[in-house]
Amino acid sequence: MKIMIIGSSGSGKSTFARELGKITNYPILHLDKVFHKYPSEIAREKLREATRIFIFQNENVIIDGNYGSTLDERLPFADEVIWLKTPPFKNNVSGD
């Protein structure tokens, strides 16, 4: 099973991926960790390369992150896509 976790920044993708990984024992690729490991001029290509390798070396995977530049590498192989959405900001002036 290949699972993609996408969603807004701060929606809990990485936390959810870690918890799901504990339950399923699937290896996890955190795209942010790969992207921020390299200088910006090569980060996108390294991200695509790491995604390809991870998908083809593992039967079951969890991939955490948005990065539209790698969607074409991930989406065709995904069995499940989990989209985490943050609720809209709620202004509660009364403090309730």
Backbone as numpy.savetxt, mean C-alpha at the origin, in Angstrom:
# Nx Ny Nz CAx CAy CAz Cx Cy Cz
-3.02 -15.36 -2.79 -3.88 -14.18 -2.79 -2.98 -12.96 -2.79
-3.26 -12.03 -3.68 -2.52 -10.78 -3.75 -3.48 -9.64 -3.38
-3.12 -8.92 -2.32 -4.00 -7.89 -1.76 -3.33 -6.53 -1.87
-4.05 -5.56 -2.42 -3.61 -4.17 -2.47 -4.39 -3.38 -1.44
-3.68 -2.54 -0.69 -4.35 -1.64 0.25 -4.03 -0.22 -0.20
-5.08 0.51 -0.56 -4.92 1.88 -1.01 -5.81 2.79 -0.17
-5.61 4.09 -0.29 -6.46 5.03 0.43 -5.76 6.33 0.70
-6.49 7.22 1.30 -5.98 8.55 1.61 -4.79 8.48 2.55
-3.96 9.50 2.48 -2.86 9.64 3.41 -3.43 9.72 4.83
-2.87 8.96 5.74 -3.34 8.97 7.11 -4.57 8.12 7.38
-5.00 7.34 6.39 -6.21 6.53 6.58 -5.95 5.23 7.33
-4.68 4.90 7.56 -4.36 3.68 8.32 -3.92 2.51 7.46
-3.48 2.79 6.23 -3.07 1.71 5.32 -1.96 0.83 5.92
-0.92 1.46 6.41 0.22 0.70 6.93 -0.15 -0.09 8.18
-0.91 0.53 9.05 -1.36 -0.16 10.26 -2.23 -1.35 9.89
-3.17 -1.13 8.99 -4.05 -2.22 8.55 -3.23 -3.33 7.89
-2.26 -2.96 7.05 -1.42 -3.95 6.37 -0.66 -4.81 7.39
-0.09 -4.16 8.41 0.63 -4.92 9.45 -0.29 -5.90 10.17
-1.48 -5.44 10.54 -2.42 -6.32 11.25 -2.89 -7.47 10.35
-3.19 -7.16 9.10 -3.60 -8.20 8.15 -2.46 -9.19 7.91
-1.24 -8.67 7.86 -0.07 -9.54 7.70 0.10 -10.50 8.87
-0.20 -10.03 10.07 -0.11 -10.91 11.26 -1.14 -12.03 11.17
-2.33 -11.70 10.70 -3.41 -12.68 10.61 -3.15 -13.69 9.50
-2.71 -13.20 8.33 -2.55 -14.07 7.16 -1.16 -14.67 7.02
-0.19 -14.07 7.70 1.22 -14.44 7.55 1.74 -14.17 6.13
1.12 -13.22 5.43 1.57 -12.82 4.09 2.69 -11.79 4.23
3.66 -11.83 3.33 4.68 -10.78 3.34 4.06 -9.45 2.88
4.60 -8.35 3.40 4.06 -7.02 3.12 5.11 -6.16 2.44
4.69 -5.46 1.40 5.54 -4.45 0.76 4.92 -3.10 1.07
5.64 -2.28 1.85 5.20 -0.92 2.15 5.85 -0.01 1.11
5.08 0.49 0.17 5.62 1.29 -0.92 6.33 2.55 -0.43
5.83 3.17 0.62 6.50 4.37 1.16 7.94 4.07 1.57
8.16 2.92 2.19 9.50 2.57 2.65 10.46 2.43 1.47
9.98 1.85 0.38 10.82 1.70 -0.81 11.08 3.06 -1.45
10.02 3.83 -1.65 10.13 5.12 -2.33 11.09 6.07 -1.61
11.00 6.13 -0.30 11.80 7.09 0.46 13.22 6.61 0.75
13.54 5.44 0.26 14.88 4.89 0.42 15.86 5.44 -0.62
15.34 5.97 -1.74 16.16 6.37 -2.87 16.04 7.86 -3.16
17.06 8.41 -3.82 16.96 9.81 -4.27 15.78 9.95 -5.24
15.16 11.11 -5.25 13.93 11.32 -6.02 14.06 10.99 -7.51
15.23 11.19 -8.09 15.37 10.95 -9.54 15.30 9.47 -9.92
15.53 8.57 -8.98 15.43 7.14 -9.31 14.37 6.41 -8.49
13.73 7.11 -7.58 12.78 6.46 -6.66 11.63 5.78 -7.38
11.05 6.42 -8.38 9.89 5.82 -9.07 10.27 4.52 -9.79
11.41 4.51 -10.46 11.82 3.29 -11.15 12.15 2.18 -10.16
12.78 2.52 -9.05 13.09 1.53 -8.01 11.80 0.97 -7.40
10.80 1.84 -7.26 9.51 1.42 -6.73 8.84 0.43 -7.67
8.86 0.72 -8.97 8.27 -0.20 -9.96 9.02 -1.53 -9.96
10.33 -1.47 -9.90 11.14 -2.69 -9.90 10.87 -3.53 -8.66
10.84 -2.89 -7.50 10.57 -3.61 -6.25 9.18 -4.24 -6.26
8.22 -3.53 -6.83 6.85 -4.05 -6.91 6.81 -5.30 -7.78
7.43 -5.24 -8.96 7.46 -6.40 -9.87 8.10 -7.61 -9.19
9.25 -7.40 -8.60 9.98 -8.50 -7.96 9.15 -9.11 -6.83
8.56 -8.26 -5.99 7.77 -8.73 -4.85 6.59 -9.57 -5.31
5.88 -9.10 -6.34 4.70 -9.81 -6.84 5.08 -11.17 -7.41
6.17 -11.22 -8.17 6.53 -12.47 -8.83 7.27 -13.45 -7.94
7.85 -12.98 -6.84 8.56 -13.88 -5.94 7.68 -14.47 -4.84
6.48 -13.93 -4.69 5.60 -14.38 -3.61 4.22 -14.71 -4.13
3.71 -15.85 -3.74 2.37 -16.25 -4.16 1.30 -15.40 -3.47
1.51 -15.14 -2.19 0.58 -14.35 -1.40 1.29 -13.08 -0.95
0.66 -11.92 -1.16 1.29 -10.66 -0.80 0.25 -9.64 -0.33
0.77 -8.67 0.43 0.01 -7.48 0.78 0.87 -6.31 0.34
0.30 -5.42 -0.46 1.03 -4.24 -0.90 0.29 -3.01 -0.39
0.99 -2.22 0.40 0.42 -1.06 1.06 0.93 0.22 0.40
0.02 1.01 -0.14 0.40 2.32 -0.67 -0.36 2.71 -1.92
-0.33 3.99 -2.22 -1.05 4.52 -3.39 -0.18 4.49 -4.64
0.70 5.42 -4.82 1.64 5.49 -5.94 1.03 5.05 -7.27
0.32 5.97 -7.89 -0.31 5.72 -9.18 0.66 5.23 -10.24
1.94 5.58 -10.08 2.94 5.16 -11.07 3.18 3.66 -11.06
2.70 2.95 -10.05 2.88 1.50 -10.01 1.56 0.73 -10.12
0.47 1.45 -10.31 -0.83 0.76 -10.42 -0.84 -0.27 -11.54
-0.22 0.07 -12.67 -0.20 -0.88 -13.78 0.62 -2.12 -13.47
1.51 -2.04 -12.48 2.31 -3.20 -12.04 1.52 -4.06 -11.05
0.63 -3.43 -10.28 -0.06 -4.13 -9.19 -1.46 -4.59 -9.53
-2.24 -3.71 -10.11 -3.67 -3.96 -10.31 -3.98 -5.23 -11.11
-3.26 -5.53 -12.20 -3.59 -6.75 -12.96 -3.43 -8.04 -12.15
-2.62 -8.00 -11.10 -2.36 -9.21 -10.31 -3.16 -9.26 -9.02
-3.84 -8.17 -8.69 -4.56 -8.10 -7.41 -5.80 -8.97 -7.41
-5.92 -9.78 -6.37 -7.15 -10.55 -6.16 -8.15 -9.73 -5.36
-7.63 -8.88 -4.47 -8.47 -8.03 -3.63 -7.85 -6.65 -3.56
-8.70 -5.62 -3.63 -8.26 -4.24 -3.42 -9.06 -3.70 -2.24
-8.35 -3.26 -1.23 -9.00 -2.69 -0.05 -8.72 -1.20 -0.06
-9.78 -0.41 -0.07 -9.67 1.04 -0.11 -10.09 1.60 1.24
-9.14 2.19 1.93 -9.43 2.80 3.22 -9.72 4.28 3.00
-10.83 4.70 3.51 -11.27 6.08 3.29 -11.44 6.76 4.65
-10.85 7.93 4.77 -11.02 8.66 6.02 -12.34 9.41 6.00
-12.99 9.51 7.14 -14.26 10.26 7.17 -13.98 11.74 6.95
-14.94 12.46 6.39 -14.74 13.88 6.20 -14.58 14.58 7.56
-13.83 15.65 7.56 -13.59 16.41 8.79 -14.91 16.87 9.36
-15.08 16.67 10.62 -16.31 17.09 11.28 -15.95 18.16 12.29
-16.48 19.34 12.10 -16.20 20.45 13.00 -17.18 20.38 14.17
-16.65 20.09 15.31 -17.48 19.95 16.50 -17.07 21.07 17.47
-17.71 22.23 17.35 -17.32 23.40 18.13 -17.71 23.27 19.59
-18.76 22.55 19.88 -19.24 22.47 21.25 -18.40 21.54 22.12
-17.55 20.72 21.49 -16.71 19.81 22.23 -17.38 18.50 22.59
-18.60 18.27 22.08 -19.31 17.01 22.35 -18.67 15.87 21.61
